[in-house]
């Protein structure tokens, strides 16, 4: 049962976070076509755990099935954002703004999160995973992620360094991969399949023979189909394949994700492939090592905001 109202945009509102309670978090007031309305209206629960952590979370759940938001207050100065989930009414950005305003009012100095965002994308019968991690795709699109827009920095779990510049250097390298470079290896693979089908000869990658050859042929044919479709749609629009990610979105995601599996599925399902031996020649997957370096960095960072500011500049209190 909701026991009170709390507007984190109203400087005179006070909330007691040291008791298990339910609030209706609201605010700020806005106007649309001369009609006044409250931007946020989210039933929220405060829970005190045995370890002393305070959980502030929505009662309702978002489209993903997870809570719309969940914050863990580890101490007076540090919080962890456990979840941000969009709804039919609030976008992910809406919820992040809402959460940061709550943390600002609670005088939290440091906030961290782990990026587990994903998009839903229709796939083909070979690549069936429909929930696709969004973090690398967002980096390829505009050199930042959802969280960098809110002053979060990628800090290495291993050495505590800010990885932002390293990530940008890698993205620049990937942007320089040419259409011809990917064309060469993908077409060579298709031509080798034709020869293999006619002669029954084995096919090699790195120094190993491809054992599950029938699965691999299906895989490469899907790569080829995706690549041909991608070139027809985007080659005239962008200088290089990876620069084409500038127009990536959830609606056209399948145009990209098929051929991009050469950098992901190849590496995880066929003994960590670096190159193939097609047509008596070694064909290296263009810059596969730095692509994998990017994945390693992104999978081993935590996103930290050390300067939580008021969101009133976005939603001014009327």
BELMO-V118844 format. One record per pair of residues at least 4 apart in sequence whose C-alpha atoms are under 6 Angstrom apart, sorted by the first residue. I is the first residue (numbers start at 1). J is the second residue. D is the distance in whole Angstrom. If there is no record, write none. Layout:
I/J/D ; I/J/D
//
This chain:
2/22/5 ; 2/23/5 ; 3/22/6 ; 3/23/6 ; 4/23/5 ; 5/23/6 ; 5/24/5 ; 5/25/6 ; 6/25/5 ; 7/25/6 ; 7/26/5 ; 7/27/5 ; 8/102/6 ; 9/28/6 ; 20/46/5 ; 20/47/5 ; 21/45/6 ; 21/46/5 ; 22/44/6 ; 22/45/4 ; 23/43/6 ; 23/44/5 ; 24/42/6 ; 24/43/4 ; 24/44/6 ; 25/41/6 ; 25/42/5 ; 26/40/5 ; 26/41/5 ; 27/38/5 ; 27/39/6 ; 27/40/5 ; 28/38/6 ; 28/39/6 ; 28/317/6 ; 29/37/6 ; 29/38/5 ; 29/317/6 ; 29/318/6 ; 30/36/6 ; 30/37/5 ; 31/35/5 ; 31/36/4 ; 43/58/6 ; 43/59/6 ; 44/57/6 ; 44/58/4 ; 44/59/5 ; 45/56/6 ; 45/57/5 ; 46/55/6 ; 46/56/5 ; 47/54/6 ; 47/55/5 ; 48/54/5 ; 49/53/5 ; 53/73/6 ; 53/74/5 ; 54/72/6 ; 54/73/5 ; 55/71/6 ; 55/72/5 ; 56/70/6 ; 56/71/5 ; 57/69/5 ; 57/70/4 ; 58/67/6 ; 58/68/6 ; 58/69/6 ; 61/65/6 ; 61/66/5 ; 61/67/4 ; 61/68/5 ; 62/66/6 ; 62/67/6 ; 62/68/5 ; 62/85/5 ; 62/86/5 ; 62/87/5 ; 63/87/5 ; 68/84/6 ; 68/85/5 ; 69/83/5 ; 69/84/5 ; 70/82/5 ; 70/83/5 ; 71/80/6 ; 71/81/5 ; 71/82/6 ; 72/79/6 ; 72/80/5 ; 73/79/4 ; 74/78/6 ; 74/79/6 ; 77/108/5 ; 77/109/5 ; 78/108/6 ; 78/110/5 ; 78/111/6 ; 79/111/5 ; 80/111/6 ; 80/112/5 ; 80/113/6 ; 81/113/5 ; 86/90/6 ; 86/91/5 ; 86/92/5 ; 90/94/6 ; 101/310/6 ; 101/311/6 ; 103/108/5 ; 104/308/6 ; 104/309/6 ; 104/310/6 ; 110/305/6 ; 110/306/5 ; 111/304/6 ; 111/305/5 ; 112/303/5 ; 112/304/4 ; 113/302/6 ; 113/303/5 ; 114/302/5 ; 117/134/6 ; 118/132/5 ; 118/133/4 ; 118/134/4 ; 119/131/6 ; 119/132/5 ; 120/130/5 ; 120/131/5 ; 121/130/5 ; 122/130/6 ; 123/127/6 ; 123/128/6 ; 138/145/5 ; 139/143/4 ; 139/144/5 ; 139/145/6 ; 140/245/6 ; 141/245/5 ; 141/246/5 ; 144/148/6 ; 147/152/5 ; 148/152/5 ; 151/305/6 ; 152/303/5 ; 152/304/5 ; 152/305/4 ; 153/303/5 ; 153/304/5 ; 154/162/6 ; 154/163/6 ; 154/301/6 ; 154/302/6 ; 154/303/5 ; 155/160/6 ; 155/161/5 ; 155/162/5 ; 155/163/6 ; 155/301/5 ; 155/302/5 ; 156/160/5 ; 156/161/5 ; 156/301/4 ; 157/300/6 ; 157/301/5 ; 175/242/5 ; 175/243/5 ; 178/240/5 ; 179/240/6 ; 179/241/6 ; 180/184/6 ; 183/187/6 ; 184/188/6 ; 185/283/6 ; 192/278/6 ; 196/200/5 ; 196/201/5 ; 203/209/6 ; 203/210/6 ; 204/208/6 ; 204/209/4 ; 204/210/5 ; 204/277/5 ; 205/275/6 ; 205/276/4 ; 205/277/6 ; 206/275/5 ; 206/276/6 ; 223/258/6 ; 223/259/5 ; 226/258/5 ; 226/259/5 ; 227/259/5 ; 230/234/6 ; 230/255/6 ; 231/235/5 ; 238/244/5 ; 249/253/6 ; 261/265/5 ; 262/266/5 ; 265/269/6 ; 266/270/6 ; 267/272/4 ; 267/273/5 ; 268/272/6 ; 275/283/5 ; 275/284/4 ; 275/285/6 ; 276/282/6 ; 276/283/5 ; 277/281/5 ; 277/282/4 ; 295/299/6 ; 312/316/5
//
